Amino acid sequence: MASPQPKPGILEISAYVGGKSKAPAGVKPIKLSSNEGALGPSPKAMAAYQAATANLHRYPDGGATAIREAIGQRYGLDPARIVCGAGSDELIALLTKAYAGPGDQVLYSQHGFLMYPIAAKGAGATPVAVPEIHLAADIDGLLAAVTPATRILYLANPNNPTGTLLTKDLVDRLHAGLPAHVLLVLDGAYAEYVDRNDYDPGIELASRADNVVMLRTFSKIHALAALRLGWAYGPPAVIDVLNRLRGPFNVGLPTQAAGVAALDDQPFVDAVKAHNDIWRPWLAAALSKLGLEVVPSVANFLLVRFADAAAASAAYQFLEQRGMIVREMGGYGLADCLRITIGTEDECRAVADGLTAFFA
Ligand SMILES: *Cc1c(COP(=O)(O)O)cnc(C)c1O
């Protein structure tokens, strides 16, 4: 008898590989591979998480009411148009499953987040990567790639792993050029790190358009990656679809509690942003001085280009042996680059010293 076979597309997935976290024995690891919060979570979020342990025997609120209301209040959004997920990863998977299937195409920018093609294949759809210009999404290229089979266009803005940003005008132009049946998903995982008045993470578009969804996460500036909490904001019809498809209790009780507390601790968020505003330019300058090309970033990480893939790989191993774990970029077609998360002051200094020693 033939063994059970998954649906077409599943075995074409190269499983997502997260940032590594192991250092050689006896070396304290410095993990700069997953764009996690440099300063750890808010003490208020930790306390709320701990307090929630008394109720671990209870099912969570399936409607995630308190956290949706807190998000709505924080950003001036209607909570009824918000749905929470176990990380934005879950929402990416659900949106893809809901709107794309066999014979359909899912567009994304060449160096876009790897979860987009993974989700597309998981839904049996065809992921289509559109080349970038100078490591930024190409609006005209994306529009030219739209076909009658296109169902979803994923755009991370700021983008991971490049750290580049599209202005609101450009995103509006992209949306204006899209057929109404294509769902534009704007992934603002790093939105809180941006302070430019020509940027919008998608709030305005997702408020007025029937085919735009914004995704956000608590994994980055709120530093709650372990808890898995993300949210989508969009038109009622799309939110309704997500609510039908998601698991009834997809976000855990301690996660919801910690999320509410994290949103309530704006001074902590401000401190994380202020830290990033100091140490991202510091690290960029230090690495530029070594002759490395540092892609200008608006997020909490830097994409750094080496002479070639061999040099990037050698630098990666040199750092790894000293306990510093950054991210190799071969999976993104950027094998000559490394991505480095902005860590604590000590971690930033350590990685700058490490690369200085590597080139010495
Ligand atoms: C980190 C990241 C996410 C967040 O994923 P979670 O599942 O919420 O942890 C989403 N999109 C991009 C582009 C990211 O870099």
The ligand as an SDF file (V2000), in Angstrom:
LIG
                    3D

 15 15  0  0  0  0  0  0  0  0999 V2000
    9.7930   38.7900   12.7970 C   0  0  0  0  0  0  0  0  0  0  0  0
    8.8630   38.9960   11.6780 C   0  0  0  0  0  0  0  0  0  0  0  0
    7.5160   38.6920   11.8070 C   0  0  0  0  0  0  0  0  0  0  0  0
    6.9710   38.2860   13.1380 C   0  0  0  0  0  0  0  0  0  0  0  0
    6.6520   36.9930   13.2210 O   0  0  0  0  0  0  0  0  0  0  0  0
    5.8910   36.4900   14.5280 P   0  0  0  0  0  0  0  0  0  0  0  0
    5.2930   35.2330   14.0150 O   0  0  0  0  0  0  0  0  0  0  0  0
    4.8660   37.5010   14.9070 O   0  0  0  0  0  0  0  0  0  0  0  0
    6.9200   36.2860   15.5830 O   0  0  0  0  0  0  0  0  0  0  0  0
    6.6630   38.9120   10.7470 C   0  0  0  0  0  0  0  0  0  0  0  0
    7.1260   39.4460    9.6000 N   0  0  0  0  0  0  0  0  0  0  0  0
    8.4040   39.7830    9.4450 C   0  0  0  0  0  0  0  0  0  0  0  0
    8.8470   40.4270    8.2000 C   0  0  0  0  0  0  0  0  0  0  0  0
    9.3120   39.5570   10.4710 C   0  0  0  0  0  0  0  0  0  0  0  0
   10.6000   39.8650   10.3140 O   0  0  0  0  0  0  0  0  0  0  0  0
  1  2  1  0
  2  3  1  0
  2 14  2  0
  3  4  1  0
  3 10  2  0
  4  5  1  0
  5  6  1  0
  6  7  2  0
  6  8  1  0
  6  9  1  0
 10 11  1  0
 11 12  2  0
 12 13  1  0
 12 14  1  0
 14 15  1  0
M  END
$$$$
